[in-house]
Amino acid sequence: METSDAEPTVRTCGTRPIEYAVVVPDDDRFRGAVDSLEGAIEADKNAPAVLVLLVDDNTDPGLITEELGGLPGIAVSDTHAPPDPVAFFDRSHPEAFDLVASLPVENGVDVHDVRPETAFGSESHGELIEAGLVWVEIGAVDPAAFLRTVFETDDSGESPTAFYVVSDAVPGGDTTAVATPNFERVDVGTVFAEVDGDRLVANWPFFPVLFDECGVDGVVGYRAARVGTSVAEARAGLRPDSLR
């Protein structure tokens, strides 16, 4: 079933009660992925129905959250270019921890402490995270395969996901060269990038996130701290009293 409005376009995949929502860009690549997801859900009688919203850069995030009606879910995008999917979430939503761990991603990153436009180049993207959605950057990964994997019904439990919290963005320049892999610890005194000929040296240990894979102008990537490798460790390290 599909209904069209000015913004967003709303589709429902499946006939069972809707338990989950997905927000994706309204382009050919992701429209094809939604078609594939719809077929997979219809073939799997145990899969819940999914509300899908197709949006563009001009879609009012308020209209999106209104359509979601409080449903848990994910927003999938290719703004950034990681080789493997990365999930971003806001720790002010306790349910986000379990949702991240249920996804086919190796790394989940809390962005509560940075401004949305700093992390995503768009304040509207950040508003969806603030509303409780988990934002997944899939880069060049096939969105159809990713979405099918998300909604495959099995009993494997949570995936081995490492959790991080972003502290700040590293400003970029006209020319940037990155000298350290993402999600690998950078120790004090390590040269981790070069911007416009100036070497950047770590003043404190951190983990790079989206270094050389960031789709935001003027940003090399993000510095983060590692919180743990399980939901329990992430909840303990990102307690509600750390919110501001």
SULQUI-V242124 format. One record per residue. PSI is psi in whole degrees, -180 to 180 (999 if undefined). OMEGA is omega in whole degrees, -180 to 180 (none if undefined). NEAR is the number of other C-alpha atoms within 8 Angstrom. Layout:
psi omega near
PSI OMEGA NEAR
PSI OMEGA NEAR
//
This chain:
psi omega near
137 -179 5
134 175 7
144 -178 7
135 174 8
175 -179 7
-45 179 5
137 -12 9
177 171 13
132 -173 12
130 175 12
149 175 10
125 179 10
117 180 13
166 -176 11
-10 178 6
171 177 6
140 -178 6
126 -180 9
-7 -167 9
153 178 11
148 176 14
131 176 12
127 -179 11
159 175 12
146 179 10
76 177 9
173 -174 6
-41 -177 6
-45 -176 7
-29 174 12
-41 176 10
-36 178 9
-38 179 12
-39 176 10
-44 180 8
-42 179 10
-42 -180 12
-43 178 10
-40 -180 8
-40 -180 9
-39 178 14
-32 -179 10
-22 -178 6
103 -175 7
-15 180 6
-9 -176 5
138 177 10
158 174 11
150 -176 14
132 172 12
124 -179 13
130 175 13
123 175 13
123 -172 12
163 173 13
-176 -174 8
-21 -178 4
0 -179 5
131 179 10
118 -180 8
-25 177 10
-37 177 6
-35 179 10
-51 -178 11
-32 177 11
-43 178 7
-35 -178 6
-35 177 9
30 178 6
5 178 5
143 171 8
155 178 9
-169 -176 11
152 169 11
123 -175 12
134 -175 12
167 173 12
36 177 9
-46 178 9
176 -175 13
54 176 13
150 178 12
-27 177 8
151 -178 8
142 177 14
135 -180 13
137 177 13
140 -176 12
171 178 16
121 -174 13
-9 177 12
-9 176 7
101 -174 7
-31 -178 6
-16 -177 6
-30 -179 13
-50 -179 11
-36 -180 9
-44 177 10
-46 -177 13
-22 -180 15
-10 -175 10
157 176 9
63 178 10
151 178 13
-21 -174 10
132 175 11
133 -171 15
121 176 12
127 -178 13
23 -177 13
-33 -172 12
3 179 8
154 179 10
142 -176 9
-42 -178 14
-23 176 10
-40 -177 10
-32 -171 12
-3 -180 12
3 -179 10
124 179 9
-31 -178 10
-36 177 9
-46 -180 11
-32 179 13
-33 178 10
-38 176 13
-42 179 13
-26 178 8
-6 175 7
-5 177 12
152 171 13
126 -178 15
124 -178 13
120 175 12
118 -175 14
-8 179 17
-128 -177 13
1 179 8
141 180 10
117 -177 7
-31 179 10
-47 179 12
-39 -180 9
-49 -178 10
-38 178 10
-41 180 11
-39 180 8
-40 -173 9
10 172 8
133 -179 7
118 175 6
179 -177 5
30 -175 4
-13 180 5
-165 -176 6
151 180 8
161 178 11
86 -176 8
133 173 12
136 -177 12
140 -179 14
163 173 13
127 -178 12
135 177 14
-41 -179 10
170 176 8
148 176 11
116 -178 9
143 179 8
-167 -180 11
-156 180 9
-37 179 6
134 -177 8
136 174 11
126 -178 8
137 -174 9
11 -177 8
143 180 9
153 176 7
146 177 9
22 171 7
135 -172 8
135 173 8
121 -178 12
162 178 9
135 179 9
-3 -179 8
134 172 8
117 -174 10
-13 178 12
166 174 12
126 -178 13
118 -179 13
39 177 8
-8 180 6
129 179 6
135 177 9
123 -176 9
135 -178 10
125 175 12
-14 176 6
156 -180 7
144 178 9
173 175 11
125 179 13
141 176 16
123 179 10
27 174 13
128 -180 12
12 179 8
10 -173 9
133 180 12
11 -179 9
128 180 10
138 175 6
13 180 7
126 176 12
-43 -177 13
-162 -174 14
142 175 15
137 -177 13
161 173 13
143 178 10
132 -175 10
-37 -179 12
-178 -177 11
22 177 10
164 178 11
-40 -179 10
-46 179 6
-38 179 10
-42 178 13
-39 -180 9
-38 -178 7
-21 -179 8
60 -175 9
156 177 8
-30 -179 7
-2 176 4
-2 -179 6
151 178 7
999 none 3
//
